[in-house]
Amino acid sequence: MAGSPHFEGVVVLVPTECGGRSRGVHTGYRGQFHLHGDLQDLADVLWTFLPEERELVPGETSCCLIEFFRAELHTHRIEEGDQFEIREGRRVVGVGRIVKSLAT
């Protein structure tokens, strides 16, 4: 990976009692990114939750930076305001929205 995020977003982890994770996540988490809830449209990304030293626990909201492993396949289709899901297999563990493109 290049080490530069492609997008800034806002994400909410689904609460455990609603089917979300039982544990929180930290910067470096690699849940799958699904644009517009399309199960066929997924990408592997590296998540950075802000501030970086915190743990994001189920039910919490955080700003995040999103870095795609294969940016050339995905970044051209994403716009500010787009909604996405974070999945682990078939389970939705987070939802969010793109706030800003950081791509140059």
N, CA, C and O atoms as CSV, one atom per row, in Angstrom:
chain,resi,resn,atom,element,x,y,z
A,1,MET,N,N,0.833,-1.182,0.000
A,1,MET,CA,C,0.000,0.000,0.000
A,1,MET,C,C,0.877,1.244,0.000
A,1,MET,O,O,1.989,1.237,0.528
A,2,ALA,N,N,0.371,2.287,-0.587
A,2,ALA,CA,C,1.119,3.525,-0.706
A,2,ALA,C,C,1.213,4.267,0.621
A,2,ALA,O,O,2.147,5.042,0.823
A,3,GLY,N,N,0.281,4.049,1.514
A,3,GLY,CA,C,0.294,4.720,2.793
A,3,GLY,C,C,-0.461,6.026,2.815
A,3,GLY,O,O,-0.375,6.766,3.795
A,4,SER,N,N,-1.198,6.332,1.766
A,4,SER,CA,C,-1.976,7.563,1.711
A,4,SER,C,C,-3.458,7.240,1.612
A,4,SER,O,O,-3.867,6.482,0.732
A,5,PRO,N,N,-4.271,7.806,2.505
A,5,PRO,CA,C,-5.712,7.545,2.422
A,5,PRO,C,C,-6.325,8.170,1.178
A,5,PRO,O,O,-5.846,9.190,0.683
A,6,HIS,N,N,-7.375,7.557,0.685
A,6,HIS,CA,C,-8.076,8.037,-0.508
A,6,HIS,C,C,-9.328,8.845,-0.178
A,6,HIS,O,O,-9.721,9.729,-0.939
A,7,PHE,N,N,-9.955,8.537,0.965
A,7,PHE,CA,C,-11.194,9.210,1.342
A,7,PHE,C,C,-11.252,9.433,2.845
A,7,PHE,O,O,-10.636,8.714,3.631
A,8,GLU,N,N,-12.016,10.458,3.216
A,8,GLU,CA,C,-12.373,10.681,4.615
A,8,GLU,C,C,-13.846,10.330,4.733
A,8,GLU,O,O,-14.635,10.638,3.839
A,9,GLY,N,N,-14.215,9.694,5.818
A,9,GLY,CA,C,-15.601,9.302,6.000
A,9,GLY,C,C,-16.034,9.388,7.449
A,9,GLY,O,O,-15.246,9.716,8.336
A,10,VAL,N,N,-17.296,9.088,7.667
A,10,VAL,CA,C,-17.862,8.950,8.997
A,10,VAL,C,C,-18.451,7.553,9.052
A,10,VAL,O,O,-19.173,7.139,8.146
A,11,VAL,N,N,-18.141,6.829,10.118
A,11,VAL,CA,C,-18.592,5.447,10.234
A,11,VAL,C,C,-19.200,5.201,11.614
A,11,VAL,O,O,-18.760,5.766,12.615
A,12,VAL,N,N,-20.221,4.344,11.640
A,12,VAL,CA,C,-20.846,3.898,12.877
A,12,VAL,C,C,-20.720,2.380,12.921
A,12,VAL,O,O,-21.130,1.695,11.984
A,13,LEU,N,N,-20.158,1.855,13.999
A,13,LEU,CA,C,-20.143,0.398,14.158
A,13,LEU,C,C,-21.501,-0.051,14.670
A,13,LEU,O,O,-22.045,0.542,15.601
A,14,VAL,N,N,-22.043,-1.087,14.069
A,14,VAL,CA,C,-23.338,-1.630,14.470
A,14,VAL,C,C,-23.220,-2.163,15.904
A,14,VAL,O,O,-22.261,-2.869,16.213
A,15,PRO,N,N,-24.174,-1.839,16.784
A,15,PRO,CA,C,-24.123,-2.363,18.148
A,15,PRO,C,C,-24.173,-3.896,18.168
A,15,PRO,O,O,-24.794,-4.517,17.305
A,16,THR,N,N,-23.527,-4.480,19.138
A,16,THR,CA,C,-23.474,-5.933,19.273
A,16,THR,C,C,-24.878,-6.538,19.300
A,16,THR,O,O,-25.125,-7.552,18.649
A,17,GLU,N,N,-25.789,-5.931,20.040
A,17,GLU,CA,C,-27.148,-6.471,20.171
A,17,GLU,C,C,-27.947,-6.392,18.871
A,17,GLU,O,O,-29.015,-6.994,18.765
A,18,CYS,N,N,-27.441,-5.658,17.887
A,18,CYS,CA,C,-28.096,-5.564,16.574
A,18,CYS,C,C,-27.349,-6.374,15.515
A,18,CYS,O,O,-27.577,-6.199,14.318
A,19,GLY,N,N,-26.459,-7.260,15.960
A,19,GLY,CA,C,-25.745,-8.125,15.030
A,19,GLY,C,C,-24.333,-7.694,14.708
A,19,GLY,O,O,-23.675,-8.314,13.873
A,20,GLY,N,N,-23.853,-6.643,15.354
A,20,GLY,CA,C,-22.500,-6.152,15.101
A,20,GLY,C,C,-21.442,-6.978,15.814
A,20,GLY,O,O,-21.735,-8.016,16.407
A,21,ARG,N,N,-20.238,-6.509,15.748
A,21,ARG,CA,C,-19.107,-7.166,16.400
A,21,ARG,C,C,-19.288,-7.189,17.912
A,21,ARG,O,O,-20.018,-6.376,18.477
A,22,SER,N,N,-18.613,-8.130,18.553
A,22,SER,CA,C,-18.643,-8.160,20.015
A,22,SER,C,C,-17.498,-7.343,20.602
A,22,SER,O,O,-17.521,-6.991,21.781
A,23,ARG,N,N,-16.503,-7.044,19.782
A,23,ARG,CA,C,-15.351,-6.265,20.233
A,23,ARG,C,C,-15.154,-5.064,19.322
A,23,ARG,O,O,-15.649,-5.021,18.196
A,24,GLY,N,N,-14.418,-4.097,19.841
A,24,GLY,CA,C,-14.122,-2.898,19.075
A,24,GLY,C,C,-13.029,-3.134,18.047
A,24,GLY,O,O,-12.484,-4.233,17.936
A,25,VAL,N,N,-12.719,-2.091,17.304
A,25,VAL,CA,C,-11.666,-2.136,16.287
A,25,VAL,C,C,-10.732,-0.943,16.486
A,25,VAL,O,O,-11.096,0.063,17.095
A,26,HIS,N,N,-9.531,-1.085,15.960
A,26,HIS,CA,C,-8.512,-0.041,16.034
A,26,HIS,C,C,-8.062,0.310,14.627
A,26,HIS,O,O,-8.407,-0.365,13.657
A,27,THR,N,N,-7.283,1.383,14.539
A,27,THR,CA,C,-6.630,1.727,13.283
A,27,THR,C,C,-5.875,0.503,12.778
A,27,THR,O,O,-5.216,-0.192,13.552
A,28,GLY,N,N,-5.974,0.243,11.478
A,28,GLY,CA,C,-5.367,-0.939,10.884
A,28,GLY,C,C,-6.377,-2.043,10.621
A,28,GLY,O,O,-6.051,-3.044,9.984
A,29,TYR,N,N,-7.596,-1.868,11.105
A,29,TYR,CA,C,-8.686,-2.827,10.854
A,29,TYR,C,C,-8.878,-2.980,9.354
A,29,TYR,O,O,-8.750,-2.009,8.608
A,30,ARG,N,N,-9.187,-4.197,8.904
A,30,ARG,CA,C,-9.302,-4.460,7.464
A,30,ARG,C,C,-10.647,-5.083,7.085
A,30,ARG,O,O,-10.686,-6.043,6.316
A,31,GLY,N,N,-11.748,-4.547,7.617
A,31,GLY,CA,C,-13.069,-4.994,7.195
A,31,GLY,C,C,-13.312,-4.637,5.743
A,31,GLY,O,O,-12.720,-3.686,5.231
A,32,GLN,N,N,-14.174,-5.384,5.074
A,32,GLN,CA,C,-14.445,-5.142,3.655
A,32,GLN,C,C,-15.384,-3.962,3.461
A,32,GLN,O,O,-16.352,-3.789,4.202
A,33,PHE,N,N,-15.081,-3.157,2.455
A,33,PHE,CA,C,-15.845,-1.969,2.089
A,33,PHE,C,C,-16.822,-2.353,0.986
A,33,PHE,O,O,-16.418,-2.873,-0.054
A,34,HIS,N,N,-18.113,-2.095,1.212
A,34,HIS,CA,C,-19.146,-2.360,0.204
A,34,HIS,C,C,-19.836,-1.048,-0.122
A,34,HIS,O,O,-20.468,-0.434,0.738
A,35,LEU,N,N,-19.711,-0.631,-1.353
A,35,LEU,CA,C,-20.328,0.615,-1.795
A,35,LEU,C,C,-21.797,0.397,-2.102
A,35,LEU,O,O,-22.158,-0.558,-2.790
A,36,HIS,N,N,-22.641,1.274,-1.596
A,36,HIS,CA,C,-24.083,1.255,-1.870
A,36,HIS,C,C,-24.754,-0.059,-1.469
A,36,HIS,O,O,-25.831,-0.362,-1.981
A,37,GLY,N,N,-24.162,-0.844,-0.579
A,37,GLY,CA,C,-24.771,-2.088,-0.139
A,37,GLY,C,C,-24.755,-3.193,-1.171
A,37,GLY,O,O,-25.423,-4.211,-0.987
A,38,ASP,N,N,-24.006,-3.024,-2.260
A,38,ASP,CA,C,-23.936,-4.022,-3.324
A,38,ASP,C,C,-22.978,-5.133,-2.924
A,38,ASP,O,O,-21.781,-4.887,-2.776
A,39,LEU,N,N,-23.478,-6.351,-2.746
A,39,LEU,CA,C,-22.649,-7.468,-2.310
A,39,LEU,C,C,-21.571,-7.828,-3.312
A,39,LEU,O,O,-20.565,-8.432,-2.940
A,40,GLN,N,N,-21.754,-7.472,-4.579
A,40,GLN,CA,C,-20.757,-7.783,-5.597
A,40,GLN,C,C,-19.676,-6.713,-5.680
A,40,GLN,O,O,-18.629,-6.932,-6.288
A,41,ASP,N,N,-19.926,-5.562,-5.074
A,41,ASP,CA,C,-19.010,-4.436,-5.164
A,41,ASP,C,C,-18.285,-4.264,-3.838
A,41,ASP,O,O,-18.694,-3.469,-2.991
A,42,LEU,N,N,-17.200,-5.019,-3.665
A,42,LEU,CA,C,-16.480,-4.940,-2.410
A,42,LEU,C,C,-15.022,-4.650,-2.645
A,42,LEU,O,O,-14.500,-4.875,-3.737
A,43,ALA,N,N,-14.369,-4.153,-1.628
A,43,ALA,CA,C,-12.952,-3.827,-1.743
A,43,ALA,C,C,-12.295,-4.029,-0.398
A,43,ALA,O,O,-12.914,-3.829,0.647
A,44,ASP,N,N,-11.035,-4.427,-0.431
A,44,ASP,CA,C,-10.248,-4.513,0.782
A,44,ASP,C,C,-9.633,-3.156,1.047
A,44,ASP,O,O,-9.003,-2.558,0.175
A,45,VAL,N,N,-9.827,-2.681,2.265
A,45,VAL,CA,C,-9.323,-1.362,2.631
A,45,VAL,C,C,-8.631,-1.426,3.991
A,45,VAL,O,O,-8.811,-2.367,4.763
A,46,LEU,N,N,-7.850,-0.413,4.250
A,46,LEU,CA,C,-7.239,-0.210,5.551
A,46,LEU,C,C,-7.957,0.970,6.183
A,46,LEU,O,O,-8.029,2.047,5.590
A,47,TRP,N,N,-8.484,0.775,7.372
A,47,TRP,CA,C,-9.248,1.813,8.068
A,47,TRP,C,C,-8.363,2.492,9.101
A,47,TRP,O,O,-7.620,1.825,9.821
A,48,THR,N,N,-8.438,3.809,9.176
A,48,THR,CA,C,-7.802,4.587,10.231
A,48,THR,C,C,-8.919,5.342,10.934
A,48,THR,O,O,-9.572,6.195,10.334
A,49,PHE,N,N,-9.136,5.030,12.202
A,49,PHE,CA,C,-10.181,5.700,12.983
A,49,PHE,C,C,-9.549,6.856,13.738
A,49,PHE,O,O,-8.445,6.729,14.267
A,50,LEU,N,N,-10.246,7.978,13.787
A,50,LEU,CA,C,-9.682,9.186,14.392
A,50,LEU,C,C,-10.351,9.506,15.727
A,50,LEU,O,O,-11.572,9.391,15.837
A,51,PRO,N,N,-9.598,9.897,16.730
A,51,PRO,CA,C,-8.136,9.929,16.730
A,51,PRO,C,C,-7.559,8.515,16.672
A,51,PRO,O,O,-8.197,7.564,17.124
A,52,GLU,N,N,-6.368,8.378,16.122
A,52,GLU,CA,C,-5.788,7.071,15.809
A,52,GLU,C,C,-5.571,6.169,17.010
A,52,GLU,O,O,-5.629,4.947,16.870
A,53,GLU,N,N,-5.328,6.721,18.168
A,53,GLU,CA,C,-5.018,5.880,19.321
A,53,GLU,C,C,-6.251,5.292,20.009
A,53,GLU,O,O,-6.110,4.525,20.961
A,54,ARG,N,N,-7.423,5.628,19.559
A,54,ARG,CA,C,-8.628,5.157,20.236
A,54,ARG,C,C,-9.146,3.852,19.656
A,54,ARG,O,O,-8.854,3.493,18.516
A,55,GLU,N,N,-9.917,3.157,20.468
A,55,GLU,CA,C,-10.641,1.973,20.018
A,55,GLU,C,C,-12.065,2.410,19.704
A,55,GLU,O,O,-12.697,3.102,20.503
A,56,LEU,N,N,-12.566,2.010,18.547
A,56,LEU,CA,C,-13.948,2.283,18.179
A,56,LEU,C,C,-14.757,1.056,18.571
A,56,LEU,O,O,-14.537,-0.032,18.040
A,57,VAL,N,N,-15.691,1.230,19.498
A,57,VAL,CA,C,-16.463,0.095,19.991
A,57,VAL,C,C,-17.835,0.068,19.329
A,57,VAL,O,O,-18.320,1.102,18.869
A,58,PRO,N,N,-18.469,-1.113,19.276
A,58,PRO,CA,C,-19.798,-1.215,18.669
A,58,PRO,C,C,-20.760,-0.179,19.252
A,58,PRO,O,O,-20.848,0.001,20.467
A,59,GLY,N,N,-21.478,0.495,18.352
A,59,GLY,CA,C,-22.426,1.533,18.741
A,59,GLY,C,C,-21.858,2.942,18.643
A,59,GLY,O,O,-22.613,3.913,18.698
A,60,GLU,N,N,-20.541,3.072,18.500
A,60,GLU,CA,C,-19.913,4.386,18.436
A,60,GLU,C,C,-19.756,4.880,17.001
A,60,GLU,O,O,-19.757,4.102,16.046
A,61,THR,N,N,-19.621,6.201,16.884
A,61,THR,CA,C,-19.398,6.869,15.608
A,61,THR,C,C,-18.004,7.473,15.610
A,61,THR,O,O,-17.531,7.947,16.643
A,62,SER,N,N,-17.339,7.458,14.449
A,62,SER,CA,C,-16.003,8.032,14.348
A,62,SER,C,C,-15.759,8.558,12.942
A,62,SER,O,O,-16.303,8.048,11.963
A,63,CYS,N,N,-14.932,9.588,12.868
A,63,CYS,CA,C,-14.368,9.979,11.576
A,63,CYS,C,C,-13.335,8.913,11.229
A,63,CYS,O,O,-12.753,8.290,12.117
A,64,CYS,N,N,-13.115,8.709,9.942
A,64,CYS,CA,C,-12.143,7.699,9.532
A,64,CYS,C,C,-11.493,8.095,8.225
A,64,CYS,O,O,-12.017,8.905,7.461
A,65,LEU,N,N,-10.336,7.500,7.988
A,65,LEU,CA,C,-9.644,7.615,6.713
A,65,LEU,C,C,-9.691,6.248,6.071
A,65,LEU,O,O,-9.511,5.236,6.747
A,66,ILE,N,N,-9.933,6.206,4.760
A,66,ILE,CA,C,-10.124,4.959,4.033
A,66,ILE,C,C,-9.066,4.866,2.939
A,66,ILE,O,O,-8.972,5.731,2.068
A,67,GLU,N,N,-8.277,3.803,3.002
A,67,GLU,CA,C,-7.225,3.585,2.013
A,67,GLU,C,C,-7.468,2.254,1.313
A,67,GLU,O,O,-7.463,1.202,1.952
A,68,PHE,N,N,-7.680,2.300,-0.002
A,68,PHE,CA,C,-7.949,1.100,-0.791
A,68,PHE,C,C,-6.655,0.389,-1.157
A,68,PHE,O,O,-5.661,1.034,-1.488
A,69,PHE,N,N,-6.665,-0.938,-1.098
A,69,PHE,CA,C,-5.508,-1.725,-1.501
A,69,PHE,C,C,-5.308,-1.655,-3.013
A,69,PHE,O,O,-4.170,-1.622,-3.481
A,70,ARG,N,N,-6.380,-1.634,-3.769
A,70,ARG,CA,C,-6.301,-1.538,-5.238
A,70,ARG,C,C,-7.146,-0.340,-5.678
A,70,ARG,O,O,-8.226,-0.487,-6.251
A,71,ALA,N,N,-6.629,0.819,-5.396
A,71,ALA,CA,C,-7.362,2.064,-5.616
A,71,ALA,C,C,-7.830,2.236,-7.050
A,71,ALA,O,O,-8.915,2.769,-7.285
A,72,GLU,N,N,-7.034,1.797,-8.008
A,72,GLU,CA,C,-7.374,2.000,-9.421
A,72,GLU,C,C,-8.679,1.311,-9.811
A,72,GLU,O,O,-9.292,1.680,-10.813
A,73,LEU,N,N,-9.109,0.327,-9.044
A,73,LEU,CA,C,-10.354,-0.390,-9.339
A,73,LEU,C,C,-11.582,0.256,-8.716
A,73,LEU,O,O,-12.707,-0.039,-9.122
A,74,HIS,N,N,-11.386,1.130,-7.740
A,74,HIS,CA,C,-12.534,1.587,-6.955
A,74,HIS,C,C,-12.706,3.094,-6.840
A,74,HIS,O,O,-13.835,3.583,-6.891
A,75,THR,N,N,-11.637,3.833,-6.689
A,75,THR,CA,C,-11.776,5.244,-6.320
A,75,THR,C,C,-12.513,6.090,-7.346
A,75,THR,O,O,-13.152,7.073,-6.969
A,76,HIS,N,N,-12.451,5.752,-8.611
A,76,HIS,CA,C,-13.126,6.551,-9.642
A,76,HIS,C,C,-14.653,6.431,-9.576
A,76,HIS,O,O,-15.357,7.237,-10.183
A,77,ARG,N,N,-15.170,5.444,-8.853
A,77,ARG,CA,C,-16.625,5.246,-8.763
A,77,ARG,C,C,-17.231,5.806,-7.489
A,77,ARG,O,O,-18.441,5.703,-7.285
A,78,ILE,N,N,-16.414,6.396,-6.630
A,78,ILE,CA,C,-16.878,6.853,-5.322
A,78,ILE,C,C,-16.913,8.373,-5.298
A,78,ILE,O,O,-15.985,9.046,-5.748
A,79,GLU,N,N,-18.014,8.896,-4.759
A,79,GLU,CA,C,-18.194,10.343,-4.680
A,79,GLU,C,C,-18.538,10.750,-3.253
A,79,GLU,O,O,-18.995,9.936,-2.450
A,80,GLU,N,N,-18.312,12.012,-2.958
A,80,GLU,CA,C,-18.708,12.540,-1.664
A,80,GLU,C,C,-20.203,12.325,-1.471
A,80,GLU,O,O,-20.992,12.555,-2.388
A,81,GLY,N,N,-20.587,11.886,-0.283
A,81,GLY,CA,C,-21.987,11.615,0.033
A,81,GLY,C,C,-22.390,10.167,-0.160
A,81,GLY,O,O,-23.437,9.753,0.337
A,82,ASP,N,N,-21.578,9.375,-0.878
A,82,ASP,CA,C,-21.898,7.959,-1.069
A,82,ASP,C,C,-21.943,7.227,0.272
A,82,ASP,O,O,-21.149,7.496,1.174
A,83,GLN,N,N,-22.884,6.303,0.378
A,83,GLN,CA,C,-23.003,5.489,1.583
A,83,GLN,C,C,-22.326,4.149,1.352
A,83,GLN,O,O,-22.279,3.646,0.230
A,84,PHE,N,N,-21.803,3.578,2.432
A,84,PHE,CA,C,-21.125,2.296,2.337
A,84,PHE,C,C,-21.397,1.458,3.578
A,84,PHE,O,O,-21.882,1.949,4.598
A,85,GLU,N,N,-21.072,0.191,3.458
A,85,GLU,CA,C,-21.152,-0.738,4.580
A,85,GLU,C,C,-19.766,-1.310,4.827
A,85,GLU,O,O,-18.964,-1.437,3.902
A,86,ILE,N,N,-19.490,-1.653,6.071
A,86,ILE,CA,C,-18.308,-2.442,6.415
A,86,ILE,C,C,-18.833,-3.830,6.734
A,86,ILE,O,O,-19.729,-3.993,7.563
A,87,ARG,N,N,-18.266,-4.829,6.065
A,87,ARG,CA,C,-18.723,-6.201,6.243
A,87,ARG,C,C,-17.589,-7.110,6.681
A,87,ARG,O,O,-16.419,-6.888,6.370
A,88,GLU,N,N,-17.975,-8.121,7.402
A,88,GLU,CA,C,-17.104,-9.244,7.726
A,88,GLU,C,C,-17.860,-10.459,7.217
A,88,GLU,O,O,-18.773,-10.961,7.872
A,89,GLY,N,N,-17.469,-10.916,6.051
A,89,GLY,CA,C,-18.253,-11.957,5.386
A,89,GLY,C,C,-19.583,-11.367,4.966
A,89,GLY,O,O,-19.617,-10.331,4.303
A,90,ARG,N,N,-20.682,-12.012,5.342
A,90,ARG,CA,C,-22.017,-11.525,4.980
A,90,ARG,C,C,-22.606,-10.582,6.026
A,90,ARG,O,O,-23.663,-9.990,5.808
A,91,ARG,N,N,-21.929,-10.447,7.148
A,91,ARG,CA,C,-22.462,-9.650,8.260
A,91,ARG,C,C,-22.031,-8.182,8.146
A,91,ARG,O,O,-20.848,-7.881,7.984
A,92,VAL,N,N,-23.008,-7.279,8.232
A,92,VAL,CA,C,-22.727,-5.847,8.253
A,92,VAL,C,C,-22.322,-5.477,9.682
A,92,VAL,O,O,-23.084,-5.688,10.625
A,93,VAL,N,N,-21.113,-4.923,9.831
A,93,VAL,CA,C,-20.629,-4.543,11.156
A,93,VAL,C,C,-20.484,-3.031,11.303
A,93,VAL,O,O,-20.214,-2.531,12.395
A,94,GLY,N,N,-20.664,-2.305,10.200
A,94,GLY,CA,C,-20.595,-0.860,10.253
A,94,GLY,C,C,-21.231,-0.239,9.026
A,94,GLY,O,O,-21.338,-0.875,7.977
A,95,VAL,N,N,-21.651,1.001,9.165
A,95,VAL,CA,C,-22.207,1.757,8.048
A,95,VAL,C,C,-21.588,3.149,8.081
A,95,VAL,O,O,-21.187,3.646,9.133
A,96,GLY,N,N,-21.521,3.759,6.909
A,96,GLY,CA,C,-20.927,5.090,6.880
A,96,GLY,C,C,-21.202,5.827,5.601
A,96,GLY,O,O,-21.968,5.386,4.744
A,97,ARG,N,N,-20.545,6.974,5.498
A,97,ARG,CA,C,-20.716,7.836,4.338
A,97,ARG,C,C,-19.391,8.520,4.033
A,97,ARG,O,O,-18.622,8.855,4.934
A,98,ILE,N,N,-19.143,8.718,2.746
A,98,ILE,CA,C,-17.945,9.417,2.286
A,98,ILE,C,C,-18.155,10.911,2.499
A,98,ILE,O,O,-19.158,11.470,2.055
A,99,VAL,N,N,-17.216,11.555,3.173
A,99,VAL,CA,C,-17.303,12.980,3.456
A,99,VAL,C,C,-16.467,13.796,2.478
A,99,VAL,O,O,-16.857,14.886,2.060
A,100,LYS,N,N,-15.294,13.236,2.118
A,100,LYS,CA,C,-14.373,14.018,1.303
A,100,LYS,C,C,-13.406,13.105,0.573
A,100,LYS,O,O,-12.925,12.118,1.130
A,101,SER,N,N,-13.127,13.441,-0.679
A,101,SER,CA,C,-12.097,12.726,-1.439
A,101,SER,C,C,-10.745,13.347,-1.121
A,101,SER,O,O,-10.593,14.569,-1.109
A,102,LEU,N,N,-9.765,12.482,-0.863
A,102,LEU,CA,C,-8.404,12.940,-0.591
A,102,LEU,C,C,-7.462,12.594,-1.735
A,102,LEU,O,O,-6.269,12.896,-1.686
A,103,ALA,N,N,-8.015,11.954,-2.771
A,103,ALA,CA,C,-7.212,11.532,-3.922
A,103,ALA,C,C,-6.714,12.756,-4.677
A,103,ALA,O,O,-7.417,13.756,-4.822
A,104,THR,N,N,-5.486,12.644,-5.149
A,104,THR,CA,C,-4.914,13.764,-5.893
A,104,THR,C,C,-4.878,13.454,-7.364
A,104,THR,O,O,-4.428,14.281,-8.158
